[in-house]
Each structure stands twice: as structure tokens, then as C-alpha cells.
Amino acid sequence: MALTGLVTLLVVTACGQGAAENRRVRIATGSQTAVYYAIGSAYSTIINRELPGTDAGVLTTAASAENMDLVVHGQAEVGFAQSDVLVTGGAPAPGLVALARVYDDLLHLVVRADSPIKDLTGLTGKRVSVGARGSGTAVTVRRLLSVAGMAGAVQSRDLGLDDSIEKLERGEIDAFFFSGGLPVTGIKQLGGRTGIRIVDLSEWAGELREAYSDVYVVRDVPTSAYSLPPVATIAVPNLLVVAATMPEDLAYDLTRLLMERRGELAAAHPAAERLELRAAISTLPVPLHPGAARYYRSVKP
């Protein structure tokens, strides 16, 4: 009986040791109509399929600033974030590193087609959604209005993309800002229902670079994005960030899947078509995670 009991104990102990908990990979994204969510959802599917012992899922958030906060405080393992949100005073947020530069977010200023608003100064006195609290949009817009001398000049509404679209369509606001990769699904759908325009913001990129960070650049919104005349606007790189404490092997695998399965990610949203090795490593001033750096070295031509 004693021998039988000992064998049973050894078997139970061995089973218990082999039943390690799965690794959890929570991906902080954005609203369900945003680019982050589409790519993040496809990414989580790939991770669950190809990394045994890993449970991945997405978190719906207000986007960049909230995503950064969630990763810093251990409430998400991966987050999409604009690089201007990640850098304050020229220095990256402590404790955060990057897996890749994914694509550029373009700042959209959307108005109805018949709106008298033709440029940024036309927002004076208007009802304007400046982005949800905790979003990268809100950070960029606050800085933009400041360099333009328009802080306090608009009737601000702190709305996310979905609410902004709904209220512009109903005439309850005059304009809204949203920063996202091309094309933003919600804006494209709005254009199909209601005549809209996207206002040129390119003249302010230099002032933003001088006042805040050199991450701000000018990019074109082509006709193919929304079937509208092409327009130039402010853009900022978008990074996939993790905690510096993430295990190196996990960071390596997450980076590998991001790059090896970018065709699948692009099928979820065209913004992921911009994922490519040479651009992916350009995450400065946010450093690459050592695991991500190891992956990029392993595939360097």
C-alpha cells in the first residue's frame, strides 16, 4: 500500500509540474472600427495558432496613450502606439521598448463636403471632436492647436471615432480629428453615406517638429483611400510596443510572426502592407527589444 501511494504521489506531482499555465499576450488596440483593432485581432489569431502554450486576445481601448499606460502597468503585454505619445521631451517612456515600426498614422481632419471649413483656422468657434481621452489623436491635436495658437479657440468634444462619425453625420459637431493608418474603415464608410472632405494640415508639420518632436512628417492621403481628391496631412510613425521585461524568446517569436505573416495581417487591413524589414527597425528614439533585435539580425541579408 505504501508503494502504491508513493507511485500515485509521483504521478500526480509529475502531472502538476507539466501543467504550466499558458503565457498570456493581451494586445491593446483601439475601437472596433479602428486600424489597430483590425490588425491586432488578426495578430492574436496568428499567435494563438502558431505559438503553443500562448493565449492571445485583444483589448478594446481609447488607443495610443491608454495602450502605453496598460503595457507600462502590466495590464497588456503588447500595445499599438503613436511614437509622439511614447516620447516626451525627446526621451522615450521608461520601461517601454518596441517590436517594430508598423506603419504611419495620418491625422485626419474630417468635415462635411458642404462645410465652410477649409483649413485649420476655420475651426475657430466650431464644435470639434479632438479625440477620445487616452488616444494618440488627442495628444497630437492638443499639440497642433497649441502651435497654431488655437488652444481654447474651438468647442472641444472628447469623442472616439465611432461617436465622432455619428455626431458629424447628425450635424451635432462641425468637424472631427482622427489619427490612423490608411484607410480608416469608419471614415471610408462615412464617405459612402455622407459627402465629406479631409482638410489639408501639412503646413503645420514643421511647427510640430520644432516645438515637440521630429517624428512628425508630411504624408499624402491618396484618392484611393477614400475616393476623394488627394490631400496632404501630418503623419507620425506607429509602433508595436512591449515592456522591457518581456522574455527575449517571446519578443523574438512575436516579432517573427509579425513579419512572416504580414500578408495575413494586410488581408485584415491594408495599412499592414507597409510592414517591411527596413522600416520595421526604425523605432528610434524608442529602442528595440533585444528579442526583436535578435530576429532582425537573423534575417538581415
TORTORTI-36767 format. One line per 2 residues: number of its first residue (from 1); for each residue x, y, z of C-alpha. Coordinates in nm, 3 decimals, decimal comma. Each point is the difference from the previous one (the first is absolute). Example, Ala and Ser with C-alpha at 12.3 -4.5 7.8 and 13.67 -1.06 7.14 Angstrom:
# residues 2
1> 1,230/-0,450/0,780; 0,137/0,344/-0,066 $
***
This chain:
# residues 301
1> 0,000/0,000/0,000; 0,286/0,237/0,085 $
3> 0,164/-0,068/-0,339; -0,330/0,057/-0,183 $
5> -0,048/0,329/0,182; 0,351/0,112/-0,088 $
7> -0,052/-0,080/-0,371; -0,330/0,191/0,002 $
9> 0,166/0,301/0,164; 0,280/0,001/-0,258 $
11> -0,248/-0,016/-0,291; -0,213/0,281/0,140 $
13> 0,309/0,213/0,065; 0,133/-0,059/-0,350 $
15> -0,336/0,094/-0,156; -0,017/0,312/0,209 $
17> 0,350/0,105/-0,107; -0,088/-0,056/-0,367 $
19> -0,319/0,204/0,014; 0,162/0,342/-0,014 $
21> -0,231/0,294/-0,063; -0,013/0,137/-0,352 $
23> 0,178/0,327/-0,069; -0,242/0,287/-0,037 $
25> 0,038/0,257/-0,279; -0,256/0,279/0,029 $
27> 0,019/0,240/-0,294; -0,120/0,355/0,073 $
29> -0,159/0,138/-0,318; -0,273/0,262/-0,043 $
31> -0,367/0,023/-0,092; -0,150/-0,281/-0,206 $
33> -0,010/0,213/-0,317; 0,363/0,113/0,034 $
35> 0,306/-0,137/-0,181; 0,163/-0,113/0,326 $
37> -0,291/-0,230/0,075; -0,009/-0,163/-0,346 $
39> 0,373/-0,072/-0,006; 0,013/-0,091/0,370 $
41> -0,282/-0,251/-0,038; 0,172/-0,170/-0,295 $
43> 0,329/0,002/0,192; -0,158/-0,169/0,303 $
45> -0,144/-0,271/-0,226; 0,345/-0,066/-0,145 $
47> 0,161/-0,014/0,345; -0,258/-0,245/0,132 $
49> 0,045/-0,220/-0,306; 0,377/-0,003/-0,015 $
51> 0,131/0,039/0,355; -0,102/-0,306/0,207 $
53> -0,062/0,080/0,365; -0,089/0,362/-0,073 $
55> -0,342/0,160/0,045; -0,034/0,323/-0,199 $
57> -0,291/0,241/-0,015; -0,078/0,365/-0,069 $
59> -0,104/0,281/0,231; -0,231/0,272/-0,131 $
61> 0,140/0,334/0,118; 0,010/0,373/-0,070 $
63> 0,327/-0,076/-0,188; 0,360/0,124/0,027 $
65> 0,027/0,176/0,337; -0,217/-0,256/0,177 $
67> 0,184/-0,284/-0,173; 0,334/0,133/0,121 $
69> -0,135/0,029/0,354; -0,138/-0,355/-0,006 $
71> 0,334/-0,146/-0,109; 0,195/0,204/0,256 $
73> -0,225/-0,122/0,282; -0,002/-0,365/-0,109 $
75> -0,364/-0,002/-0,110; 0,094/-0,078/-0,362 $
77> 0,305/-0,170/-0,146; -0,006/0,171/-0,342 $
79> -0,135/0,337/-0,110; -0,033/0,210/-0,313 $
81> 0,110/0,360/0,060; 0,095/0,312/-0,191 $
83> 0,364/0,090/0,052; -0,085/0,358/0,102 $
85> -0,197/-0,140/0,294; 0,297/-0,218/0,096 $
87> 0,251/0,285/0,003; -0,007/0,289/0,244 $
89> 0,270/0,265/-0,003; 0,197/-0,204/-0,251 $
91> 0,026/-0,306/0,224; -0,199/-0,324/-0,033 $
93> -0,242/-0,105/0,271; 0,193/-0,199/0,264 $
95> -0,047/-0,375/-0,002; -0,132/-0,019/-0,357 $
97> 0,177/-0,146/-0,302; -0,116/-0,079/-0,353 $
99> -0,048/-0,310/-0,211; -0,043/0,193/-0,325 $
101> -0,105/0,313/-0,180; -0,324/-0,120/-0,155 $
103> -0,125/0,286/-0,222; -0,065/0,375/0,016 $
105> -0,311/0,149/0,158; -0,140/0,293/-0,199 $
107> -0,191/0,276/0,176; -0,342/0,041/-0,162 $
109> -0,203/0,318/0,041; -0,340/-0,100/-0,134 $
111> -0,283/0,241/-0,087; -0,319/-0,027/-0,202 $
113> 0,042/0,069/-0,371; -0,205/0,322/0,021 $
115> 0,184/0,130/0,309; 0,152/0,350/-0,015 $
117> 0,307/-0,133/0,184; 0,291/0,004/-0,246 $
119> 0,302/-0,001/0,232; 0,094/-0,039/0,365 $
121> -0,079/0,361/0,090; -0,353/-0,055/-0,128 $
123> -0,068/-0,206/0,314; -0,009/0,314/0,215 $
125> -0,324/-0,001/0,199; -0,111/-0,333/-0,150 $
127> -0,109/-0,320/0,174; 0,291/-0,236/-0,053 $
129> 0,075/-0,352/0,118; 0,366/0,004/0,100 $
131> 0,024/-0,373/0,076; -0,085/-0,220/0,295 $
133> 0,189/0,047/0,323; 0,284/-0,250/0,005 $
135> 0,040/0,001/-0,378; 0,297/0,097/-0,214 $
137> -0,236/0,223/-0,197; -0,065/0,213/0,309 $
139> 0,373/0,043/0,065; 0,082/0,103/-0,357 $
141> -0,300/0,233/-0,031; 0,075/0,173/0,330 $
143> 0,352/0,069/-0,126; -0,126/0,110/-0,341 $
145> -0,245/0,251/0,142; 0,269/0,131/0,231 $
147> 0,256/0,071/-0,275; -0,277/0,159/-0,209 $
149> -0,088/0,233/0,287; -0,349/-0,153/0,018 $
151> 0,001/-0,160/0,343; -0,346/0,079/0,139 $
153> -0,121/0,137/-0,335; -0,224/-0,298/-0,079 $
155> -0,294/-0,156/0,179; 0,176/-0,326/0,079 $
157> -0,173/-0,336/0,024; 0,198/-0,299/0,135 $
159> -0,144/-0,264/-0,229; 0,129/-0,324/-0,145 $
161> -0,027/-0,084/-0,366; -0,341/-0,170/0,009 $
163> -0,166/0,283/0,192; 0,171/0,261/-0,216 $
165> -0,133/-0,157/-0,318; -0,351/-0,025/0,140 $
167> -0,009/0,360/0,122; 0,146/0,146/-0,320 $
169> -0,259/-0,188/-0,201; -0,278/0,135/0,223 $
171> 0,137/0,355/-0,017; 0,072/0,005/0,373 $
173> 0,367/0,090/-0,058; 0,167/0,195/-0,280 $
175> 0,319/-0,203/-0,037; 0,204/-0,278/0,154 $
177> 0,362/-0,107/0,021; 0,119/-0,359/-0,017 $
179> 0,349/-0,140/-0,035; 0,025/-0,338/-0,170 $
181> 0,151/-0,209/-0,278; -0,149/0,016/-0,347 $
183> -0,278/-0,059/-0,062; -0,193/0,047/0,324 $
185> -0,301/-0,227/-0,045; -0,246/0,219/0,189 $
187> 0,095/0,310/-0,201; -0,024/-0,193/-0,326 $
189> -0,346/-0,125/0,093; -0,107/0,352/0,100 $
191> 0,114/0,130/-0,339; -0,219/-0,259/-0,167 $
193> -0,306/0,126/0,187; 0,070/0,373/0,035 $
195> 0,205/0,242/-0,207; 0,320/0,083/0,188 $
197> 0,332/0,179/-0,048; 0,339/-0,046/0,166 $
199> 0,171/0,329/0,082; 0,368/0,057/-0,088 $
201> 0,213/0,033/0,318; 0,346/-0,033/-0,155 $
203> 0,108/0,360/0,063; 0,015/-0,068/0,376 $
205> 0,242/-0,295/-0,006; 0,306/0,226/0,026 $
207> -0,137/0,182/0,305; -0,077/-0,332/0,170 $
209> 0,352/-0,127/-0,067; 0,155/0,318/0,136 $
211> -0,218/0,015/0,311; -0,028/-0,368/0,092 $
213> 0,172/-0,273/-0,196; 0,155/-0,079/-0,337 $
215> -0,229/-0,305/-0,034; -0,257/0,218/-0,182 $
217> 0,013/-0,019/-0,381; -0,224/0,082/-0,297 $
219> -0,181/-0,280/-0,183; -0,261/-0,004/-0,275 $
221> -0,350/-0,141/0,030; -0,042/-0,136/-0,354 $
223> -0,327/-0,014/-0,191; 0,003/-0,379/0,036 $
225> -0,050/0,026/0,378; -0,344/0,167/0,001 $
227> -0,084/0,082/-0,365; 0,067/0,367/0,078 $
229> 0,244/0,250/-0,151; 0,354/-0,062/0,137 $
231> 0,103/0,206/0,299; 0,311/0,030/0,217 $
233> 0,000/-0,026/0,378; 0,212/-0,064/0,307 $
235> 0,119/-0,353/0,062; 0,174/-0,174/0,288 $
237> 0,156/-0,349/0,016; -0,198/-0,269/0,176 $
239> 0,189/-0,252/0,213; -0,080/-0,335/0,157 $
241> 0,129/0,030/0,357; 0,058/-0,240/0,289 $
243> 0,149/0,018/0,348; 0,379/-0,018/0,018 $
245> -0,047/-0,294/0,238; -0,168/-0,221/-0,261 $
247> 0,198/-0,327/-0,038; 0,237/0,016/-0,296 $
249> -0,127/-0,321/-0,161; -0,359/0,123/0,006 $
251> 0,097/0,337/-0,150; 0,196/-0,185/-0,270 $
253> -0,299/-0,219/-0,089; -0,247/0,289/0,001 $
255> 0,225/0,199/-0,233; 0,055/-0,301/-0,226 $
257> -0,373/-0,060/-0,036; -0,067/0,369/-0,062 $
259> 0,240/0,000/-0,294; -0,051/-0,352/-0,136 $
261> -0,379/0,030/0,001; -0,029/0,359/-0,120 $
263> -0,194/-0,118/-0,304; -0,267/-0,137/0,231 $
265> 0,001/0,322/0,200; -0,033/0,204/-0,321 $
267> -0,305/-0,206/-0,091; -0,154/0,122/0,328 $
269> 0,090/0,362/-0,078; 0,199/0,159/-0,288 $
271> 0,208/0,210/0,244; 0,198/-0,316/0,081 $
273> 0,123/-0,008/-0,361; 0,254/0,262/0,112 $
275> 0,167/-0,250/0,232; 0,346/-0,073/-0,134 $
277> 0,335/-0,082/0,158; 0,190/0,319/-0,081 $
279> -0,270/0,226/0,144; -0,092/-0,230/0,290 $
281> 0,330/0,058/0,180; -0,039/0,381/-0,014 $
283> -0,151/0,039/0,346; 0,235/0,263/0,144 $
285> 0,001/0,168/0,241; -0,185/-0,301/0,149 $
287> 0,255/-0,286/0,008; -0,067/-0,345/-0,140 $
289> -0,056/-0,286/0,242; 0,311/-0,227/-0,002 $
291> -0,219/-0,288/-0,121; -0,128/0,208/-0,291 $
293> 0,354/0,114/-0,082; 0,114/-0,363/-0,001 $
295> -0,273/-0,088/-0,251; 0,093/0,286/-0,234 $
297> 0,367/-0,101/0,012; -0,094/-0,358/-0,085 $
299> -0,172/0,104/-0,324; 0,234/0,279/-0,104 $
301> 0,110/-0,057/-0,362 $
***
